[in-house]
Amino acid sequence: MYSLAVSSHMMIAHSFVGEIFGLAQQMHGATYTVEMEVRREQLDGAGLVCDIGLARALLEEIIGGFNYRNLDELKEFRGRNTTTEFLAAELFRRLKTRIASGALGPDTAGALASLRVSLRESPVAWAAFEGKLA
């Protein structure tokens, strides 16, 4: 299986509900390194998994909706704890939709096998969500 990964970062604010979160129940900020990795069985005719520039642009587009935002104020997240795990899955869902529509190029919509989205909170802690694309 071949893979291609790109990364960027986003800064958000949020708070959590529940004693398990301790001080994180209060409003706090987080800076995440966000990694998107796509995989496919065979390379395309140019010898690529996908266009790296399109992959980077797509990742920037998707995380742009969260960057410098207070996630507690976003209607779609109301009543949810926007944990790192939750955010990885949410970014996965949004990326998967755009990939299916051809955002990574015309030869990728049905050819890419899977996607993994990782959010790194620090050098020692991260979470990821991955699944099939086809």
N, C-alpha and C positions, 0 to 999 in steps of 0.2 A: 504494500500500500504506500503510495506516495503522499506527501503532505507539504503544505505551504502554510506558514504562519506569519501574521503581521501583528504589530502591537501599537498601542497608544496609551493615553491615560485620561482619566476624568476625575474631577473633584466635585464632591457632592456634600450635602448636609442632610441629616436625618436623625430620628430618635427611634427608640424601640419601646415596646410595651411588654412587661414581664420581668419578674424578679431575677430571672436567669441572666439578664443583661446588665445588672448592676448599674454602674455609673453611665453606661451607654443608653439608659432610659432617658437621659437628658439629651438635648440637642447637641450634636457633635458633627465634626467634619471627617471625611475620609478621602484620601487620594488613592485611587486604584490604578494599577497597571492592568490594562485590558488586552488580552491576547485572543486572537481568532485564528483557529487552525482548521483548514479544510483538507479533506483527503479524497483520493480517487485511485482506482485500481490501475488505470493506464494513463500515461501522459497524453496530452492532445498532440495534434500534428506538428506543433511548434516545439514540443518537448516540455510543455508546462503543465502544472496542475491548474493554474489560472493566472491571469494577468495580475502581478503583484501590485501594480498601481491601482487597479480597480478594487482589489481586496482592501488596500489601505484606505482608499476613498470611501468605500462602503462602511468600514469600521468607524471612520470619523463621522460619517453621516449619522449612524445609529447612536453612537455615544454622545453626539452633539445635543441630542434632546435631553440629556441628563446633566451634562457638564455645567457646573456652577449653579445648580438648582437645589432647592430644598425639596427632597423627595416626599416629605410629609405633606407638601402642598399640592402634589400632583393628584388629580381626581382618580386616575386609574389605580393608584396605590393606596387610596384611603382605606384605613382599617388593616393594612398589611404591614408586617415587619419587613422592611427592605434590607434583609440580611445579604451578605455577600453571596450566599447560595441562591437566594431568590433573584438577585440581580443578574447572576450568571445565566439563569434559566430565562429570564425576561429578555436579555440581550440575544440569547440563542433564538428565541421565538421570532424576534424582529429581524434578525439576520437571515434566518431560514426563509422567511416570507420574501425578502428582497432577492435572495439567491435564486429561489424558485422562479422569480420573474425575470431572471437573466442579468442581474446586476453585476455578476462577475464575468460576463461575456456570453456570446451566443452558444459556445460549445460546452458550457458548464452546467446549464440548468438541469439536465438529466444525468450528467456524467459524474458529478461530485457525489461521493458515497456518504460522507459524514462531516460533521462540524463539531468542534470543541471550543467552548468559550471559557476562558479562565480569567478570574479577577484576583489580582495579588494585592493584599492589604499591606503587606510588608515582606521583607526577604524571608520571613519564617512562617507566614500564614497566607493561604490562598484557598479559593474554592473554584469549582468548575462545573459545567453542565455540558454533556455531549449527547449526540444522537444522530440518527440516520437522516440523510437529506433526500434520498431517492425512495 
